[in-house]
């Protein structure tokens, strides 16, 4: 195929949110993109670039004083890991992808929102509520470490700071 006649694949904005200050994972960010604008073209999931301003493919992007976005090229999902549990609000980064012909998409955005504003009125600190992230970023969790054991997450350490 003549590269001069290739159309630009279309990247659409992606949004995900979770409890402020906790690690969050998006759905497949390529699910709403269009890599088929060229005949037999499709999205090359290994070409997602989280920092198009830098040459090459960056699968992670650190936002100063906020945290790090990391792309999984198998699942197509983005994970945001905040620097600590005080990180909240909206954080946006740019991304692009290439199609099977190597044609780069337009620049689009991935927006993560850490939300502390909608905690349930009856939020209680229990093992189950922490594991299911129902605390919505309340400042009572200073440290939470989860480990995967036999396909179940187990809470191994929680330190309470204030109520």
Secondary structure by P-SEA (a helix, b strand, c coil): cccccccbbbbbbbbbbccccbbbbbccccccccccccccbbbccccccccccccccccccccccbbbbbbcccccbbbbbcccccccccccccbbbbccccccccccbbbbbbccccccccccccaaaaaaccccccccccbbbbbbccccccccbbbbccc
